[in-house]
Amino acid sequence: MKKYILIIFVFLLVFIGFFWYSEYKKVEDLKNEVVVYLTNKGFTPEEYSTPKYVKRKVMKGLKVRNVEIIFNEERNYSYYYGLSADGIVLLDVINKDTGESVYDKEEPIK
């Protein structure tokens, strides 16, 4: 009986480890794609913060995966990039002082 419990426990640990690694890989791939996107736009890594993975709740039951970037010249705005069918897109810009979305703000031009 102990043998079967041990086998089930090991199988469960392997399954959880595989699931955790696949989620970790998705997050790292998304961050890397955002960095490549910003590099193609002409930005260097010194011009923006380290990409930070954020899972924001947009509606009840709907969470969106975003990567938060803060540009050095615009410290009071957080830029949120996400993955769409067309590739990486700017999803939202939030003013840190008010905490509200700024709809007429575009991403910085290089």
Secondary structure, 3 states (H helix, E strand, C coil): CHHHHHHHHHHHHHHHHHHHHHHHHHHHHHHHHHHHHHHHCCCCHHHECCCEEEEEEEECCEEEEEEEECECCCCCEEEEEEEECCEEEEEEEEECCCCCECCCCCCCCC
